[in-house]
């Protein structure tokens, strides 16, 4: 298992062991319904402590091929769904947190290269046949894996808005970042390899200098949660 590829179910298991865990597995029914469709792009923006990280860990456990999560989910709502096992642990998952590389980079221009280098290394560790192909970036590597295995990817990004939020005046960095996201979510290759895009942050999506790398995402915000209200609402004792 690579660092960012096909995570196991530890995050979900930790949440389940918590005395404050609330069953949110119904969220998976919403995601399952939209897998591989034009509505497979989810952007969940919430303040901290509203369960975004817990939900992302649950998505890992549900879809990652490195897991066998049937027993883990068996006590919860999703297990009653007739399509539960149809999608369970059937996908490759790429899950990363942008804030990790924003906060650790010595120079702003290092953020995107450092992020992609780490992700690419993780993908290659998981799929060693890529060494011979020498993919130039993570999006290319993921596409090569899809071509070989015919298994799509779930891409989960935590703190996707970190760069736009914390470096609003660095137009070059933001432009490079949006270009990077476009490779994962808005190319002809991504239409083939992507089963689900799920990104979380604090701020709603907004265009930056006319860029629209994320305009295919449906936004689920604090004021307009749509069908996700049950899973990210007020008054719930959820881990953030």
Steps between C-alpha positions, in 0.01 A plus 500: 500500500641838399484791742214665313371214289239249611496593869372241741206540736682619813337844492151351485585243766623776731176694450292189572688438825420855609209541739381801303472322163178569309401279207563699182526207265187616317735746330646204314164431338508850353852448371424155362208639302732746327811288442617528141231751402520867411403569863801323648669825613430594864631812676419508872583830670447523874658664800734280698350241738212412269607148415680557168807294591292220650290480185813487282634211710168321459525540123851348511369198689205455265680510167869420548613169354741459792206454737250228578237716666190283492510428873595857588191642332262215583338669805424821312244643262695442180506122557123492444533651154462243218799652317727493805731220386487602135745783565668387822882500473492495121698816417846648519504798736732802497460710817717797601498823699622816325567682829780255580707626206395862529621515860824306448630667182794736546399702193155542342627374165594169665146415611361344181822319398541357851139389509512332161834334571363342817177388334678362195744305716207355694320392184817337363557316828150358474533416130867416426438442127493881471877518552559393141242742365648798688183710530565874521241575767238344723207549262691323224596217735143451614382486140763238419377288792145530374607399149669187633247393765175651371421601858406860566628731774331682784690827558456664841662833586489649848553877538481544124449876551812544714709671231224733384407577860846556647687644202233713330751749356730243341335486158769283343473237772122495476515470122744208527282334760185528292688358204607209717142433613384513141722200427313298761147619430454666161697325228387236252717249690337584832155439353613141454693431822289695749205327664458765771656831595443601863664817629464671836586847621382799696411739219256443214652473154561826322657589169845653519588733213253321278642155571241227541684177576225398743187629329380146437465441877167516680544714811361393836540798732387593851211703358417264214577142608244342267457127562810488722337699782444186706871422501650844570231682695506706818452344841684174429786373714728427208878496488645760262 
